[in-house]
């Protein structure tokens, strides 16, 4: 009987330790999982009720937009003029 009591008490102690160890595996990461993503997404929305408004959108018409686009593309194709200034190189050489 003495041996069976020891075995029973060891089993009770092991069961208590295993329950205690499983409860200690709680992670605070799981509590806040995805919170930063949701916060950043909400910060990028300027007006969440914009789809519910029925007023017209203000902006430029297609003719103005075409002119702006043409100006932008023509300026992108122009190469900037570089100056051929050798005075700095002459100072270094002296």
C-alpha positions as CSV (number, residue, x, y, z in Angstrom):
1,X,0.0,0.0,0.0
2,X,2.8,2.3,0.7
3,X,4.1,2.0,-2.9
4,X,0.7,2.5,-4.4
5,X,0.3,5.7,-2.3
6,X,3.6,7.0,-3.6
7,X,2.7,6.2,-7.2
8,X,-0.7,7.9,-6.7
9,X,0.8,11.0,-5.1
10,X,3.4,11.2,-7.9
11,X,0.7,11.0,-10.5
12,X,-1.3,13.8,-8.7
13,X,1.8,16.0,-8.6
14,X,2.6,15.3,-12.3
15,X,-1.0,16.1,-13.3
16,X,-0.9,19.3,-11.3
17,X,2.4,20.3,-12.9
18,X,1.2,19.5,-16.4
19,X,-1.9,21.6,-15.9
20,X,0.2,24.5,-14.6
21,X,2.5,24.3,-17.5
22,X,-0.2,24.4,-20.1
23,X,-1.8,27.5,-18.5
24,X,1.6,29.3,-18.6
25,X,1.8,29.1,-22.4
26,X,-0.4,32.1,-22.9
27,X,1.1,34.5,-25.3
28,X,0.4,38.2,-25.4
29,X,1.2,38.2,-29.1
30,X,-2.0,36.2,-29.7
31,X,-4.0,38.8,-27.8
32,X,-2.9,41.6,-30.2
33,X,-2.4,39.6,-33.4
34,X,-3.2,41.8,-36.4
35,X,-3.8,44.9,-34.3
36,X,-1.0,46.9,-36.0
37,X,-2.2,45.9,-39.4
38,X,-5.7,47.1,-38.7
39,X,-4.5,50.3,-37.1
40,X,-2.3,51.2,-40.2
41,X,-5.1,50.3,-42.5
42,X,-7.5,52.6,-40.6
43,X,-5.0,55.4,-40.6
44,X,-4.7,55.3,-44.4
45,X,-8.5,55.9,-44.9
46,X,-9.0,59.7,-45.1
47,X,-12.8,59.6,-45.0
48,X,-14.4,56.3,-44.2
49,X,-17.9,57.6,-45.1
50,X,-16.9,58.9,-48.5
51,X,-18.9,56.2,-50.3
52,X,-22.1,57.3,-48.6
53,X,-21.9,60.9,-49.8
54,X,-23.8,61.9,-52.9
55,X,-22.1,65.2,-53.8
56,X,-20.1,65.5,-57.0
57,X,-16.4,65.0,-57.0
58,X,-14.3,68.1,-57.5
59,X,-11.3,67.9,-59.8
60,X,-10.1,68.7,-63.3
61,X,-11.9,67.8,-66.5
62,X,-10.5,65.5,-69.1
63,X,-9.1,68.3,-71.3
64,X,-7.1,69.8,-68.4
65,X,-5.9,66.3,-67.3
66,X,-4.7,65.6,-70.9
67,X,-2.8,68.9,-71.0
68,X,-1.2,68.2,-67.6
69,X,-0.2,64.7,-68.7
70,X,1.2,65.9,-72.0
71,X,3.3,68.6,-70.2
72,X,4.6,66.1,-67.7
73,X,5.6,63.6,-70.4
74,X,7.3,66.3,-72.6
75,X,9.3,67.5,-69.6
76,X,10.4,63.9,-68.8
77,X,11.9,63.5,-72.3
78,X,14.0,66.7,-72.1
79,X,17.5,66.1,-71.0
80,X,18.9,68.5,-68.5
81,X,21.8,70.6,-69.8
82,X,25.0,70.0,-67.9
83,X,27.7,72.7,-67.6
84,X,31.2,72.0,-68.7
85,X,33.0,73.8,-65.9
86,X,36.6,72.8,-65.5
87,X,37.4,75.4,-62.9
88,X,37.0,73.0,-60.1
89,X,39.3,70.5,-61.7
90,X,41.9,73.2,-62.3
91,X,41.8,74.0,-58.6
92,X,42.3,70.4,-57.6
93,X,45.2,70.1,-60.0
94,X,47.1,73.0,-58.6
